[in-house]
């Protein structure tokens, strides 16, 4: 009993110490400082550094303001820890970029949920003990750690699920966008004008991302297909990266560009149709299994009384 209590107290004390150390500022090494400057430059801004905007009077006052500041500090510290350890998490960052969520805010959410899970496990155990389902009031350490680990990875599952659905919609928009660019080229426009005009057809979120990428290309001096490739790398859409490569090869030949875009759009539509058919087949199989289980249960319900009479006789 005493040993278990000492272990539980040591684990909680270690967690509290780690949280305090994460919040306290520490001296940055030269490698982490250079990596942080490169990351800020990659985000954009004036010379890579975003200008600081003064907060409105009273914006940081109150419980909500203090909580936001605490989350921001936690996210910054955990992001710096990831940076120092070399944990890039590229696929997860691409999912967050597609969902318009910040990396620091995501990490802060993970840490806060892990802290909640660390206390939620003992709470569940204490409720079960009060109801008479446990023999000892001492909370097992593994239960608190298991809930903390589970809550820590819950945001990853949510982000990947939402990003998968949103990336599927983005691919549909890209296929339609390629058709619009091909039609604009057939109308006699040049490739830069066709890319820009096709992106301005709608104000949907996907085409707005393309419009922003093309507008940034004019400011940074990149070609528009390079900007599309960078956007594809940012949000994890391989079709945009392949499009950037193919346009760089045939950008000077309008006929080849038009044929390439049409073929690529048709390929994307066929792939989407195959995915839809595969998803429909999976749902049909799951419905068939559910129907078979229902029939088996009904047969057991009918045969059970007769079987009991035979065995009792």
N, C-alpha and C positions, 0 to 999 in steps of 0.2 A: 504493500500500500504506500509506504513512505517513498520507496524507490520510484514507483510510477508517478507520484506527485512531483518528485524532484525532476524527473525527465520531462513531464508536461511543462513545468515552470521554466526549465532550461530552453525548451523549444520556443515557448512564447517570448522569453527574454531575447533569444537570438533573432527572432523575427522582428521584435521591436527595435533592436540594435541595427539590423539591416535597413529598416525603414528610415531610421534617423540618419544613418550614414548616406543613404540615397538622397535625402533631402538637403544635407549639408553640402555647401560648395567645396570642391577639391581643386587642387592644382592640376591643370591640364598639361599633358606632355606635348612636345612639338608635333608628333605624328597625328595625334587627335586634333590639334589645333588646325593643322593644314587640311585634314579631312573635313573638318567642320566648315572651313572657308570654301572648299570645293563644293560641298553640299549646298551652301547658301548661294554660291554662284550658279549652280545648276537650277535652283528655283527661280532665278531671274532677279530683276531689281536693278538698281543703279550700281554698277560695278560689282554685282553679286550681293550687295547688302541692301536689304529693304529698309526704307526710311522708317524711323520710329514715329508712330502717330500718338500724340498725347491723348490720354484718356479723358473723357468728359468728367466734369465735377460730379462726384458721387457715384461714378461708375464702379469703383472698386469697393464701395461701402456696402455693408450688409453681409448676411450669411452667404448669399449666392455669389457675390463678388469674391469673397475670401475663398469659397469652395472652388471657383474657377481658377483663381491664382494658385491654389494648392495643386489642382489637377495639372495645370500648366507646368509647374515646377517638377512634379513627379514625372510627367511625360518627357520633359527635357533631360532629366537625370537618367531615366531609363534609356532614352534614345542615345545619349552619350555613352552609356555603358555598352549598348549594342555596337556602337561605332568603334569603341576601343577594342572590343572582342572580335570585330570583323564579321559580325552576324548581319549579313546584308538583307536577307529575306526578300529577294527580288520579286518573286511571284506574289507575295503578300502585299508588297508595296504597289505593284501594278494593280492589284484588286482595289486597294485603297484609293489610288489615283483615279480609277474608273468610277468609284463611288463618291469622289470629291470629298474624301476624308483625309485628315492629316495623320501622319505617322506618329507624332508625339501624342495627339489626342487618343489614338488607338492604344498605344502602350499604356497611357494613364488609365484607360478603361480596364485593361487587363489587370493592372496592379490593384486597382480598387476592388474589382470583382474577386481577385485572389484573397485580398484581406477580408472581404465579406464571407467568402467560403471558409476561411480559417476559423471564423466565429460561428458560421452557420452549422458546421458539423457538430461542435459541442452543444449547440442549442437543440438540434434534432435529437441528439443522444439524451440530453437532459429531459426533454419532453417525453421520450420513450421510457426513460427510467421512472418519471413521475406517474406514467400510466401503468407501470408494473411490468414492462417488457425487458427490463435489465436487472441484473443481480447486483451490480456494483455502481455507485455514483461516480466513480472515477472515469473521466473521459479518456478513451484511448487516443493516443497521439496519431495513429495512422488514419483515424477517421477525419480529424481536422486537416491533415495534410492531403488526404484524398479529395476532400471537398475543395480545398484551396487550389489544387492542381486542376480539378475539373472546371472550376469557375475561371481559372486563368486561361484555359483553351477554348472556352465558350465563344468569345468574340471572333476567334479564328474561323470557327465553323459558320458563324453568321455572315462574316465578310465574304468567305468563299462561296457560300450559297447565293447571296445577293449579287456578287460579282459575276457568277456564272450565268445567271439569268440576264443581267444587264449586258454582258459581253455578247450573248446570243442576239439580243436586240441590236447591238452595235454592228454586228456582222451583217444583219439584214439591211441596215441603213447603208452600209458600205457597198453592198451589192447594188442597191438602187442608185447610189451616188455614182458608181462607175458607169452605169447605163446613161445617166444624165450627162456625164462628162463626154462619153462617146457620141451622144446626140449633139452636144455643143460643138464638138470637133467636126462632125459631119456638116454642121451649119456654117463652117468656115472660120470659126474662132481658133485662136492659138491655144496651146496647152495651158499656159498660166491663166488666161482669161476663162477658159473652159472650167478649170478646177475651181476658180473663185465663183463663177456664175452658178455652177452646180451646187456649191455649198450654201448659196444664198436663197435656194428655192424654198426652204422651210426653216422654222425657228425651233425645231426639236433639239433635245439636249445633245444628240449625237452629231448633228450637223453644226451645232454651235461649237462643239469641241474642234471640229475640222476647221470652221471659220477662224477660231482663235489661233489654231496652229498655223494657218496660212497667213494671218495677219502678223503673227510673231516672226514669220519667215522674212517678211519685207523689212522688219525692223532690225533683225539680227544679221541679215545678209545671206541667209540660206536660200537654197532653191526650194520651191514648193514641194517637190517630191521628197527632198530631204526632211522637210518639216513633217510630212505625212509619215515617213519612216520613224522619226523621233516620237511622234504621237503613238504609233503602233507599238514601239518599244516601251513607252510610258504606261500604256493601259493594257499591254499584253495581248494585242491583236496581231497575229502573224500575217494576216492578209494585207494589212497596211505596210508592213515591212517588206513583204514580197512585191507589193505595188511600187514602193519607192525604188527598189532595185531594178525592176523592169522599166520603169519610166526613165531612170537614169541612163539606160542602155539605148532606148529608142526615142528619146525626147525630141530629136530633130526631125524625125520622120512622122508626119501626121497620120498617114495611112496605117503604118505599123502600130502606132499608139492606139488608134481607134480599134483595130482588130484585136490587139492585146487586151484592151479594157473590156471589150464585148465578150471575149472568150473567158476572161477572169470572172466577170459577173455571172456568166452562165455556169461556170464551175462552182461558184459559191452557192448559186441557187440549187444546183443538183445536190451539193453536199448538205444543204439545209433540208431539202426534201428527204434525203436519205436519213438524216437525224430524226426528222419528224416521224417517218415510217418506223424507224427502230424504236422510238419512244412509244408509239402506238402499239407496236408488237409486244413490248414489255408490259404495258398496261393490260393488253388482252390476255397475256399469260397469267398475270396476277389475278385477274378476274376469273379465269378458268380454274385456277387453284382454289380460290375462295369458294366457287360454286361446288367443286369436288369435295371440299371439306364440309360444306353445308349438307351435301347429299349423304356423306358418310355419317355425320351426326344424326341425320334423320333416320337412316337405316339402323343405326345403333339404338335409337329411341324406339323403333318398331320391334327390333329383334330381342332387346333386353328382357322384357316381361316373359316372352316365351322361353328364352334360354334359362331364366331363373326357375321357371316351373319344371323344366326338364332336369336341371341339376338337383333341385330339391326332391324330385320324385326318385 
